[in-house]
Amino acid sequence: MLLIAVGTIPRGGTITVDPADGGKGFKIVAAGLNARLAEATAGLLVGSPAHPVDAHAIQPLYTGILARDCGLAISAVAERDMVTVTAL
């Protein structure tokens, strides 16, 4: 999740990691100028790749697999200059 968050702020910024759902999950917020989430990332995290998986797609796909294996649902949302990745 951290690698995905770092990749969303190409011009630098801040990353905040907090426990979520009473400590059972995680919430990572990446904030910075031009923060953006790659179009395919959300689908890859939930295990629904729209295109064949290549070297750029493997990290979000594998992150989603690990989250589901741990009993967590994972999502990523981009808003203005902030991207939130949550696993609950």
Secondary structure, 3 states (H helix, E strand, C coil): CHHHHHHCCCCCCEEEEEEECCCCEEEEEEECCCCCCCCCHHHHHCCCCCCCCCCCCHHHHHHHHHHHHCCCCEEEEEECCEEEEEEC
